[in-house]
Structure formats: structure tokens, C-alpha cells
Amino acid sequence: MAALHQNIKKQKLMVAAIDFGTTYSGYAFSFKEDYKTNPLQISINQNWIAGSRSLVSFKTPTCILFDKSEKFVAFGYAAEDEYSELALDEKHGDYYYFRRFKMTLMEKNLQRNTSLESENVTKQMAAKTVFGESVKYLKNHLLSTLDTRGTTVVNSDIHWVLTVPAIWKDNAKQFMREAADYAGIKGEQLTICLEPEAASLYCQHLPMDKFKGNVTFKGSTSKYMVVDLGGGTADITVHEKQLDGTLKEVHEASGGPWGGKYVDERFTDLLIGLVGHKVMQEFSDQNKADALDIYREIETKKQTIKPEMTGKVTVKVPVSLVETFKRLTKQNIKTVIEKSKYQGRMTWTGDKLRMEADLFHELFTDGKDKLLSHLHEMFQLKDVAEVTTILMVGGFSECEILQDAMQKKFGSSRKIVIPEDAGLAVLKGAVLFGHKPQTITQRKAKYTYGINISPTYDRTVHSPTRRVTIDGVDRVKDVFKKYIGKCQPLRVGEAVTGRHVTIKRSQREMLLKVYASVDADPKYVTDRNCEFLGKVVVELPDSDERLTVEVSMIFGETELMVEAREQTPGQVAKTHRAYFDFL
């Protein structure tokens, strides 16, 4: 089935990629014929509209607005502006407004019926609707762009690619696939792409003059680390370029929630430390447009602040926050600052919060230190120690504070490589991946994967406390049957097959419980580090006999895949529908 879908995708006229980010989202596309002559001939929408202003922006904010009937209203800049206007008219309470909601999918208990809390705090909507409508908007915007260009391309002509962090678990990837299906992108025309892989592919195509400092990257056959810094996550992997130009992963993906959003949260914490939770909450509730302006201001400052900057950094903060503080506390903000730990390092006059540059730099410290510490630990590993090049990509990697920190920590022993358009590397690379996914030939398993079985009891191997009797046979419950081990190299398309027999006649469905562990050889699925992922579902025909089914799990792709064949002696093997369900 996987091979069939790949053939269907190859027949499409074009590849279109959607980079669904924590902070910003966008799309890019290229036609199959153009890719053959120039892989870097990739089109990106450059004219996102913010109210009456036309912004030269390659991406739009990841925020979405629904009315009281949960009907889609707007996405991106349009959603920000519409919600701000509603707030000014005090009508926003009837609406649902969501922003930066992508990180929800990193939650451990993600389910198909997970809800999201809107900016209105007390209002919730189904996450599937929020994500699905967001993807639908980006899909429809792209189709509209193609239409205005006079092309005759329709949805069914497109091989869609949707980016996800490599560190995401399988349930989050499935959730995004189902969101795409909600948006009208069917499974056979969709490929899930891992963000650092996309950026790595893109940079392999770039000429030397497209990297900062004109450093050499293209053509290297040595190992290199990809550090993808986005709005929400730091996504890290290690690749090695082969002589034939393909890439293989030599260390499994890792990372954490250390993206640009981390700095925003630290600035919010700073404001709360000055004015208090109650003031900040009322300000946010009563001044939605002003609260939005704070986020926009910090987003700009993150990209413009220089590591060598001294003196003062001026941040515009709405006067309404100071007014709310004075009304609720009967205090003067200047007096509070003078009595705080920020005395002499900060002033606040009108709508201008001025702080010493080193104080603003401290907003980066916590997340930056976590990132550097993680990378340092990685370089102690045997398969990473010899890496001499670090490729920085993602929108947050354009921040000079981070670039400077990376140079100071690793620059003496390793080359730091940054493409000029680091913030677009994932998006453009996703298009390249859609055209030629076979460029990635090997990945590493992040976990040990296995299923729950009940084998015959062996007192020399099994604990007597786990012995159960099933149909008169002594068996052992909750045994972890290992399929692949953590860190195991996985060739793309390579399958691991197990043979299973139905428990009873006329069984129309076979369910296999799938578990993962960070341990190399878990014994039972109830071991401390084992986690239930979901199940493999195999649909079966009605039969008077117990059926023997070969279940093949494919671990080397960007998503887990499964195929099932019924093996009956003397007959041709029959293929049955099989799928993973992690939600």
C-alpha cells in the first residue's frame, strides 16, 4: 500500500508544502517539470495581507478566529486584526480565538477528541477542528494563488507535504494527517515531512554564496548536525551525506521546547513580576488589541537585538497596562520598579519600557542554556563526537543572540553554517522532499518498539506472578515482544514482519497493542519506561477458520506504516487493510 501511494504521488503535476509552525505558517510549491530543470525554482506567497496594509511577508501568524457557532472567520494576520477590532467593540467574547496552539500536540495525552482553550480562556473547541480549518485555509489560499496565476491545477493534481518536528511522537503525526484529511487532503496525496530533514535537503542544494560568510557546505560527505530552531521547538538531528548524494541519519532526532516562544514567555514573566498576575490577567482580558501588540513588539525585538548591544533597549508596552496597574493597585509603576530588583536597570515612562541591554539578553538565557547543554551532551556521544559542522536553520536561528552563543560555545572546534534564508529552509526543503523523498535513505529509531503478547509460560524465564491460564494453557501476560531497538539503523521501506493467529473463528478484526520504550530490551510492557502508543488494526474477512496473518511494520519512514497479508497454505497470500491508530 505504501508503494502504491508513492506511485500515485509521483504522477502529480506539482508538489505543495505547508509549513505549519508554532508562531508563523506558510506554503511553497513547484511544478514537477520545473524541479527537473532547477530544483530551487520554488514559489512562495510573498504578499500576506494585514488589515489595510500589504506586508512583504513569506509567512503569516499561526492564529485562527471562529464565530460563536464555531464557523471559520479568519486566519493569520486577518485573524489578528479582526479579533483586535472585535475587542475594541467589546464583541470578542462571542468568538473563539486561538494562537500558537501547535505545541498542544506535544502533550502526552493527546487524543482525537482533545480540546483547545481559546484566548477567551473559558471557551473551548475541538483541536481537530482548529487544526483542520487552519490547514484548510492554507490549502485554499494556495489554490487561490494558483488560480490567479492562470494555472489549471486543482487539488487532485497536487502532492501535498506537511511539515512536523522530528521530535514529535507518532500520535501527533497522526493527528496532523487527520487534520489534513479534514482539510480535504486525502491520505494518498499527502506526505509527512520532518522539519530538520527538509532544511538539510534544502541546504544541500544551495550554492556557497547563499550561506552567511560564504562558508562551504554543499558537496561535503562528512557528518553534520542540523539544529532547527523554530517558534516552539528546537529540533536536532545528525546527517551524513553519501557519495551518491543521499542522506542518512546517524543519530536519532532529539530536542525540546526551546524555540522563540520561550523568550516571549520570559518577557511575560518579567511583566507579571512587575505588575502582578491579577493586573496582567485583567489587562489581557480587557485590552485584547493591546495584548496582541506586546507579542508583536517582542517578536520584532527578538530578531533585531544584537549580542554586542549596550545601553538601553526600548520596548513599546501599551499605556493601558500601566493604567490597569494603577487602577487596581493604587501604586505608581515607577516607584515599584525603583523598589524592585530592576532598580537602575529599567525605566517605564508612558508606553516605553526601557531596560539595560544585558537585562533584555537575560530573556534568552534559560532557553539558550538548555539548548547549549543539550548539544554539549550530544557531542559526548560516540556517533556524534566526530561531527565538525553545525547547520543552524529555522526562524529563531536568525536571532543573532543565538548565533553568537553557538559560536562562543562550539565555534572554536566546529564550523557554524547558517543559510541566508534560514527561516524558509524548512518550507523550501519540504518541497524538495516531496519531489524526491528517497534522498533520505536511513533513519535511526528513537525508541525500542514492540507489541504486547502472551507466550507460553517458562518458569526459567518468566515471573510466576505474571502467569495466567488461557484455554487451559499456562501463559505469561504483558510480555514485550521487541520489533526494533532504540538507535537501530532503519533503511527506508524496510519492514519487520511478525506472524499472528486470530484467537477465534469469524474474527473480523485483529488488534495488536504497540508499545515504545527508551530502554534497549524491555521485558514487560508494564516496565517503568514503557509507554503504550496505540494499536495496529487489521481488518479481516469472515472465516470459519482461525487465520494466520503476517503483519509487517515499516519503521524507517517519517511515519510508522503497517501492511498485513493472510497466509493460507496452498493459496495465494491475501492483502488486508491494516493501519496504526495512535489516537
C-alpha positions in Angstrom: 0.0 0.0 0.0 2.8 2.4 0.8 4.4 1.8 -2.6 1.1 2.3 -4.3 0.7 5.7 -2.6 4.2 6.7 -3.6 3.4 5.9 -7.2 0.3 8.0 -7.1 2.3 10.9 -5.7 4.8 10.7 -8.5 2.1 11.2 -11.0 1.0 14.6 -9.6 1.8 17.8 -11.6 3.2 19.6 -8.6 4.4 19.5 -5.0 3.0 21.9 -2.5 4.3 22.1 1.1 2.6 23.6 4.1 5.0 24.6 7.0 2.6 24.7 9.9 4.6 26.5 12.6 4.1 27.5 16.2 4.4 31.2 15.5 4.1 31.5 11.7 2.9 29.3 8.9 3.2 29.4 5.1 3.3 27.4 1.9 5.5 26.9 -1.1 5.2 24.9 -4.3 7.0 23.9 -7.5 5.9 22.0 -10.6 7.4 18.7 -11.4 8.8 19.8 -14.8 10.4 22.9 -13.2 12.0 20.7 -10.5 13.7 18.6 -13.2 15.5 21.7 -14.7 16.0 23.7 -11.5 15.2 22.2 -8.1 15.4 25.6 -6.4 12.7 27.1 -8.6 10.3 27.2 -5.7 7.4 29.7 -5.4 6.4 31.2 -2.1 3.5 33.5 -1.3 5.0 37.0 -0.6 2.0 39.2 0.0 0.1 38.3 3.1 -2.4 41.0 3.9 -2.6 42.5 7.4 -5.7 44.7 7.5 -5.4 47.6 5.1 -1.6 47.1 4.9 0.2 44.9 2.4 3.2 43.3 4.1 6.1 41.7 2.3 6.0 38.6 4.4 6.7 35.0 3.4 4.6 33.6 6.3 1.5 34.6 8.3 0.9 34.2 12.1 -0.4 30.9 13.2 -3.7 32.1 14.7 -7.3 31.5 13.8 -10.7 33.0 14.6 -14.1 31.3 14.7 -17.5 32.9 15.4 -19.9 31.8 18.2 -21.2 28.9 16.0 -17.6 27.6 15.6 -17.6 28.7 12.0 -14.3 29.8 10.5 -13.8 33.6 10.2 -10.2 34.3 9.5 -6.6 33.0 9.8 -3.2 34.7 10.2 -2.8 38.5 10.0 -6.5 38.8 9.1 -7.5 36.8 12.3 -5.3 39.1 14.4 -6.7 42.3 13.0 -10.3 41.0 13.1 -10.0 39.9 16.7 -8.5 43.2 17.7 -11.4 45.1 16.1 -13.9 42.9 17.9 -12.1 43.5 21.2 -12.3 47.3 20.6 -16.0 47.0 20.1 -16.2 44.6 23.1 -17.7 41.8 20.9 -14.8 39.4 21.1 -16.5 37.4 23.9 -18.7 35.6 21.4 -15.7 34.4 19.4 -13.1 31.7 19.6 -9.5 32.9 19.0 -6.5 30.6 19.0 -2.9 31.4 18.6 0.4 29.4 18.9 -1.6 26.2 19.5 0.8 23.8 17.7 2.6 22.9 20.9 -0.6 21.2 22.2 0.3 18.2 20.1 3.4 17.6 22.2 1.2 16.8 25.2 1.4 13.2 26.3 -2.3 12.5 26.5 -3.2 13.8 23.0 -6.4 12.2 21.7 -8.7 12.5 18.8 -11.2 14.4 21.0 -8.6 16.8 22.6 -10.0 20.3 23.1 -8.2 23.6 22.9 -8.8 26.6 25.1 -9.2 29.8 23.3 -7.8 33.2 24.2 -11.2 33.8 25.8 -10.0 31.3 28.5 -13.4 29.8 29.2 -14.2 28.8 25.6 -13.1 25.6 24.1 -13.2 23.9 20.7 -12.2 20.5 19.3 -8.5 20.6 18.4 -9.2 18.7 15.3 -11.5 21.5 14.0 -8.9 24.2 14.9 -6.0 22.4 13.2 -8.2 21.1 10.3 -9.6 24.6 9.5 -6.1 26.1 9.7 -4.7 23.6 7.2 -7.8 24.1 5.0 -7.2 27.8 4.9 -3.6 27.4 3.8 -4.6 24.8 1.2 -7.3 27.0 -0.2 -5.1 30.1 -0.2 -2.5 28.2 -2.3 -5.2 27.0 -4.7 -6.5 30.6 -5.0 -2.9 31.8 -5.7 -2.6 29.2 -8.5 -5.9 30.3 -9.9 -4.9 34.0 -10.0 -1.8 32.9 -11.9 -3.9 31.4 -14.6 -3.0 27.8 -13.9 -5.5 24.9 -14.3 -4.1 23.0 -11.3 -6.7 21.6 -8.9 -6.3 19.9 -5.6 -6.2 16.4 -7.1 -3.2 17.4 -9.2 -1.1 18.2 -6.1 1.2 16.1 -4.0 0.9 17.8 -0.6 3.7 17.8 2.0 3.0 18.8 5.6 5.9 19.5 8.0 6.2 18.3 11.6 9.0 18.4 14.2 11.2 15.2 14.1 10.9 15.0 17.9 7.1 14.6 17.7 5.6 11.3 18.8 3.5 9.1 16.5 0.2 10.3 17.8 1.0 13.9 17.0 1.9 13.0 13.4 -1.3 11.0 13.0 -3.2 14.0 14.4 -1.8 16.3 11.7 -2.5 13.7 9.0 -6.2 13.6 10.1 -6.3 17.4 10.2 -5.1 17.3 6.6 -7.9 14.9 5.7 -10.4 17.2 7.4 -9.0 19.9 5.2 -9.6 17.9 2.0 -6.1 16.5 1.5 -6.5 12.7 1.2 -4.0 10.3 2.6 -2.8 9.0 -0.8 -1.7 12.5 -1.8 -0.1 13.5 1.5 3.5 13.1 2.8 4.5 13.9 6.3 8.0 15.6 6.3 10.3 16.0 9.3 11.4 19.6 9.6 15.1 19.2 10.2 15.3 16.8 7.3 13.6 19.3 5.0 16.1 22.0 6.0 19.0 19.7 5.5 17.9 18.8 2.0 17.4 22.4 1.1 20.9 23.4 2.2 22.4 20.6 0.2 21.2 22.4 -2.9 22.4 25.9 -2.0 25.5 27.4 -3.6 28.2 28.7 -1.3 27.2 32.4 -1.7 23.8 31.7 -0.1 25.4 31.0 3.3 26.4 33.7 5.7 30.1 34.2 5.4 30.3 32.3 2.1 31.2 29.1 4.0 31.4 25.8 2.2 28.6 23.3 2.9 27.4 21.8 -0.4 29.2 18.7 -1.5 30.5 17.7 1.9 30.3 14.0 2.6 31.1 14.3 6.3 28.6 14.2 9.2 26.9 17.4 10.2 24.3 18.3 12.9 21.1 20.1 11.9 19.8 22.4 14.6 16.3 23.6 13.6 15.1 26.4 15.8 11.5 27.4 15.3 8.9 29.2 17.2 8.1 26.3 19.5 10.8 23.7 19.4 14.5 23.0 19.0 14.6 20.0 16.7 18.0 18.4 16.3 19.3 15.5 14.1 22.6 14.4 12.6 23.0 13.6 8.9 25.8 12.1 6.8 25.9 12.8 3.1 26.7 9.7 1.0 28.8 9.6 -2.2 25.6 9.3 -4.3 24.2 12.5 -2.8 21.7 10.8 -0.5 21.5 11.4 3.2 21.3 9.1 6.2 20.5 9.9 9.8 23.3 8.8 12.1 21.7 9.8 15.3 18.0 9.8 16.2 16.1 13.1 16.5 16.1 14.9 19.8 15.4 18.4 21.2 12.9 20.2 23.4 10.5 23.2 23.7 13.3 25.8 23.4 12.1 27.8 20.4 11.4 31.6 20.1 8.2 31.2 22.2 10.4 30.6 25.2 11.7 34.2 25.1 8.1 35.5 24.8 7.2 33.6 27.9 10.1 35.0 29.8 9.1 38.6 28.9 5.6 37.9 30.0 7.0 36.6 33.3 9.0 39.8 33.7 5.9 41.9 33.2 3.9 39.8 35.7 6.8 40.1 38.2 6.3 43.9 38.0 2.5 44.3 37.8 1.2 41.0 39.3 -0.9 38.2 37.9 -4.2 39.9 38.6 -3.3 43.1 36.7 -1.9 41.2 33.8 -5.0 39.0 33.6 -7.4 41.9 33.6 -5.2 43.8 31.1 -5.2 40.8 28.8 -9.0 40.3 29.2 -10.0 43.9 28.7 -7.4 45.1 26.1 -7.1 42.3 23.6 -5.7 44.5 20.9 -3.0 45.9 23.2 -2.0 42.5 24.5 -1.5 41.4 20.8 0.7 44.4 20.3 3.0 43.3 23.1 3.6 39.9 21.3 4.2 41.7 18.0 6.7 44.0 19.7 8.7 41.2 21.3 8.7 39.2 18.0 10.4 42.2 16.3 12.9 42.7 19.1 14.0 39.1 19.1 15.1 39.5 15.5 16.8 42.9 15.9 18.6 42.6 19.2 22.4 42.4 18.8 24.7 40.4 21.1 27.2 43.3 21.3 24.4 45.9 22.1 25.0 48.0 25.2 22.9 50.9 26.6 19.2 50.7 26.6 16.6 48.6 24.7 13.2 50.2 24.3 10.2 48.0 24.2 6.8 49.6 23.5 4.2 48.5 26.0 0.6 49.8 25.8 -0.3 52.6 28.2 -3.4 50.6 29.1 -1.2 48.1 31.1 0.1 50.9 33.3 -3.4 52.4 33.6 -4.7 49.0 34.7 -1.9 48.6 37.2 -2.5 52.0 38.7 -6.3 51.5 38.9 -6.1 48.1 40.6 -3.1 48.6 42.9 -3.2 52.4 43.5 0.6 52.4 43.0 2.9 54.1 40.6 4.9 51.8 38.3 8.0 53.9 38.6 8.0 53.5 42.4 7.5 49.7 42.1 10.5 49.5 39.7 12.7 51.5 42.0 12.0 49.1 44.9 12.4 46.0 42.7 15.5 44.0 41.6 15.3 46.0 38.4 16.3 49.3 40.1 18.8 51.1 37.9 18.3 48.7 35.1 14.9 49.6 33.9 12.6 52.6 33.5 8.9 52.8 32.4 7.5 56.0 31.0 4.2 56.1 29.1 4.3 53.3 26.5 8.1 52.9 26.6 9.7 50.2 28.8 13.5 50.9 28.6 15.8 48.2 30.0 19.5 47.7 30.0 20.6 45.6 27.1 22.0 42.9 29.3 18.7 42.6 31.1 16.9 42.0 27.7 19.6 39.5 26.9 18.7 37.6 30.0 15.3 36.8 28.5 17.2 34.4 26.2 19.4 32.8 28.9 17.2 29.9 30.2 16.2 28.5 26.8 19.6 29.2 25.3 21.4 27.4 28.1 19.1 24.4 27.8 19.8 24.2 24.1 23.6 24.5 24.5 23.6 22.0 27.3 21.7 19.5 25.2 24.1 20.0 22.3 27.1 19.6 24.5 25.7 16.3 25.8 25.1 15.1 22.3 28.7 15.8 21.3 29.9 13.4 24.0 28.2 10.6 22.2 30.3 8.2 20.1 28.3 8.7 16.9 28.2 12.5 17.2 31.6 13.3 18.7 33.3 13.5 15.2 30.7 15.9 13.8 32.5 19.1 12.8 29.7 21.2 11.2 26.6 22.6 12.7 23.8 23.7 10.4 21.5 26.3 12.0 18.1 26.7 10.4 14.6 27.8 11.3 13.2 31.3 12.0 14.7 31.5 15.5 18.1 30.7 14.2 18.2 34.1 12.5 18.4 35.6 16.0 22.0 37.0 16.4 21.9 36.3 20.2 21.7 32.6 19.5 24.2 32.7 16.6 26.7 34.4 18.9 26.1 31.9 21.7 26.6 29.0 19.3 29.8 30.5 18.0 31.2 31.1 21.5 30.3 27.6 22.7 31.2 25.5 19.7 32.9 27.8 17.1 36.5 27.0 18.2 36.1 23.3 17.3 33.2 23.2 14.8 32.0 25.2 11.9 28.7 27.0 12.3 26.8 27.2 9.0 23.7 29.4 8.5 21.8 29.9 5.2 20.8 33.4 4.4 17.1 32.4 4.4 17.3 30.2 7.4 13.6 30.9 8.3 12.5 29.4 4.9 14.8 26.4 4.8 12.2 24.0 6.2 9.5 25.2 3.9 11.5 25.1 0.7 13.2 21.8 1.7 9.7 20.3 2.2 9.0 20.9 -1.4 12.3 19.2 -2.4 11.4 16.3 -0.2 8.1 15.9 -1.9 9.8 15.6 -5.2 12.4 13.2 -4.1 11.7 11.6 -0.6 14.2 8.8 -1.4 17.0 11.3 -0.8 16.8 10.2 2.8 17.8 6.6 2.8 18.2 5.8 6.5 16.8 6.9 9.9 17.6 5.9 13.5 14.9 4.5 15.8 14.1 6.9 18.6 12.6 4.1 20.7 12.5 0.4 21.2 9.2 -0.7 19.6 7.3 -3.8 20.4 3.9 -5.4 21.0 2.1 -7.0 23.9 2.0 -10.8 23.7 1.1 -13.7 26.0 3.6 -16.5 25.2 3.6 -19.9 26.9 4.9 -19.7 30.5 8.5 -20.7 31.1 9.4 -20.7 34.8 13.1 -20.3 33.9 12.4 -17.0 32.1 9.1 -15.6 33.4 8.0 -14.3 36.8 5.3 -16.6 38.4 3.3 -13.5 39.3 2.6 -13.0 35.6 1.3 -16.5 34.9 -2.2 -16.8 33.6 -4.2 -19.7 32.3 -5.9 -19.2 28.9 -7.9 -22.0 27.4 -6.1 -24.5 29.7 -2.6 -23.3 28.7 -0.3 -21.5 31.2 0.8 -18.3 29.6 2.5 -15.0 30.6 0.7 -11.7 30.4 2.2 -8.4 29.2 5.4 -9.6 27.6 7.1 -7.1 25.4 7.8 -8.6 22.0 10.6 -6.5 20.5 10.3 -5.4 16.9 13.2 -3.0 16.7 15.6 -1.5 19.2 16.4 2.1 20.1 19.1 3.7 17.9 18.8 0.8 15.4 19.5 2.0 11.8 16.4 1.7 9.7 16.5 1.6 5.9 13.7 3.5 4.4 11.0 1.0 3.3 12.5 -1.9 5.3 9.8 -4.0 7.1 9.9 -6.1 10.2 7.4 -8.9 10.0 5.7 -11.0 12.6 3.2 -13.8 12.2 0.0 -13.7 14.3 -3.0 -16.1 14.5 -6.6 -15.0 15.3 -7.9 -16.0 18.7 -11.2 -17.3 17.4 -13.1 -18.1 14.2 -15.1 -15.4 12.4 -12.8 -12.8 13.9 -13.3 -9.6 11.7 -10.5 -7.6 13.3 -7.1 -8.2 14.7 -5.7 -5.8 17.3 -2.1 -5.6 18.3 -1.1 -3.2 21.1 2.0 -1.3 20.3 4.5 0.0 23.0 7.7 2.0 23.0 10.5 2.3 25.4 13.7 4.3 25.8 15.3 1.1 27.2 17.2 -1.3 24.9 15.5 -4.5 26.0 12.3 -4.1 28.0 10.9 -7.4 29.3 7.3 -6.4 30.0 5.0 -3.7 28.7 4.4 -2.7 32.3 8.1 -1.8 32.8 8.7 1.7 34.1 10.0 3.2 30.9 7.4 1.5 28.6 4.7 3.6 27.1 1.5 2.5 25.3 1.5 4.1 21.9 -1.7 2.7 20.3 -2.7 -0.3 18.3 -2.4 -1.9 14.9 -5.8 -2.7 13.4 -6.0 -5.4 10.8 -9.4 -5.8 9.0 -10.2 -9.4 8.3 -12.8 -11.3 6.2 -15.4 -13.5 7.8 -13.9 -17.0 8.1 -14.8 -20.4 9.6 -11.2 -20.9 10.4 -8.6 -19.2 12.6 -6.5 -17.1 10.2 -2.7 -16.7 10.1 -1.7 -13.1 9.3 1.7 -11.7 8.6 1.9 -8.2 9.9 4.8 -6.1 8.6 5.7 -2.9 10.4 7.7 -0.3 8.5 9.7 1.9 10.9 12.1 3.8 8.5 9.7 6.3 7.1 8.6 9.7 8.5 5.6 7.9 9.9 5.1 4.3 11.1 3.4 2.2 8.5 1.9 -1.3 8.5 0.9 -3.9 6.0 -0.9 -7.3 6.5 -1.2 -10.4 4.5 -3.2 -13.5 5.2 -1.2 -16.7 4.8 -3.3 -19.8 4.0 -1.4 -23.0 2.9 -1.9 -23.8 -0.7 -3.4 -20.4 -1.5 -2.1 -17.0 -2.8 -1.5 -14.6 0.0 -4.3 -12.1 0.5 -3.6 -8.5 1.4 -5.9 -7.0 4.1 -6.3 -3.4 5.2 -4.1 -2.5 8.2 -3.3 0.7 9.9 -1.9 2.2 13.1 -4.2 4.0 15.5 -2.3 6.2 18.0 -5.3 8.4 18.9 
